[in-house]
Amino acid sequence: MQLAAKILADAKAHHVKFLLPVDHVVADKMAADARIQHIGVGKPIPADMMALDIGPETVELFSGEIGLARTIVWNGPMGVFEIEAFAKGTKKIAYAVADNGAAVSIVGGGDTVAAVKAAGVADKITHISTGGGASLEFLEGKKLPGVEALSNK
């Protein structure tokens, strides 16, 4: 918790907008037949439930920012998109990214790529990489062995 608090404080000090989910879709288990509930803004997640997707208010919040962006880097689905009951947040974020034709969009990671394909918008994404961790390391400026090997030839 101390690290999270420090990150949020640093973002605030540098006037960086740092969005976090404000509501969730929760369930008693990760299954299609789960008991599902929407937990609204500021309400705690019950101890016998787990967050498995972002809620509609979060979708609107994130989609609004995505619509304004000129560079989008997305690594990781919003929920357990493989189960339809928990796929809405991820699909709607995929649509928001795809709808922003003015942005360069970069999607990384096998699960995120699968989610974008499942939403039917992969053709509207600028760059797709199944290497999620490697994509983030590349954006950090770290040297990747495979890229280095190709660059040295």
N, C-alpha and C positions, 0 to 999 in steps of 0.2 A: 504494500500500500504506500510505503514511503516513496518508492520510485515513481509510481503513478502520480502522486501528489506533486513531486518535483517536476515531472514532465508537464503537467497542467500549469504549474506556476511559471515554468520557463516559457511556455507558449504564451501565457498572458503577459509576461514581462516584455516579450518581443512582439506583442500585438499580432500573434498568429492565431487564427481561428482554429480551434481544435474541437471537432464535433464528436460527440459520443451518442449512442442510442438513448432515446428518451422514453421509449416504450418497447415492450417485448411480447412475443407470442411464446407462451410457456406451456409445458405439458408434464404429465407425470412420468412419461417414458418416451423414448425415441422410437416411435412406431406409428403406423398409419391409424391404428385403433386407439391412440392415446387420448386421454382426457385433456382437452386443449382449453386455454384461457388467455385472454388478452390482459396484460398488466399495463395500466396507463402510466402516464407521466408522474414520476415521483413516488410511485408505489413500490414497495418491496416485493421481490419474488418470493413466494411461499417456500418454506424449507423443503417441502415434499415435491417441488416442481423444478424444472430446469428450463432456461431460456434456449429456444431452438430456432428463433427467427426474430428479426426486427419487426416492430409494429408499424402500423400505418402512419403515425405521426413522424416516426423516424424516417420512413420512406420519403415522406414529403420534405422533411428537413434536408436529408442527403440529396434528394433529386433536385431541389432548388439550388444547392451549391454546385452540383454537377453541371447543371444548365448554364452556370456562369463561368465555369472553368475553361481554360484554353489548353491545359494539359491535365490528363487524368491518368493516374497510375492506380490500378486495382489489383490487389493480391489477396484473395480469400473470399469465399462466398459469405453472405450475410447470415445464413442459417443452414439447416440440414436440407438443402434443396433437393436431395435425392428422394425425400418423402414429400409428396405433394402438399400436405398440410403445412409444411414449413418452408415451402419454396417461394411464396409470394414476394417476400422482401428481396431475395436475390434476383428474381425475374424482373421486378420493377426497377431495381438498380441497373440491371443489364439494359433495360429499355431506355433508361435515362442516359446512360453512357452512349448508347447507340444513337439516340436522338440528338445529341450535341455534335452536329456536323462541323462546327467551328473548332472543335478541340482535337488535339492529338491524343488518342486513347491507347494506353498500353495495359494489356491484361496479362498477368503472370500467374502461373501455378496450374497444375493439372485440374484441380477441382473447379477453379474459376473458369478455366477454358471450357470444361464440360458444362458448366452452368450457362455460359454465354452461348454455347452451341445449342443447349436445350431450349434456351429462350428464342433461338432462331435469329440472332443478331450478330453472329460472328463476322459476317461479311461487312459490317458497319464499324468494326474495330480496326484502328490503324495498325496495331502490332499485337500479335498473340504469341506467348511463349509458355510452354509447359514447364519451363524451369522457373518456378516462382522465387525460390530462395536465391538462385543465381541471378535472376533479373534484378532483384533488390540489391544484391551485392554489386552488380554492374552499375546501377544508378548511384550507389554510394561512392563509386570510384575505385572499388577494389579490383585487383587484377584477377581475371579468371583464367585458369590454366589452358582451357581449350581456345579461348580467344587469343591468348598470348602465343600459343603454338602457331596459330594461323597468321598472326601479325609478324612473326619472326621469319617468315618465309619470303 
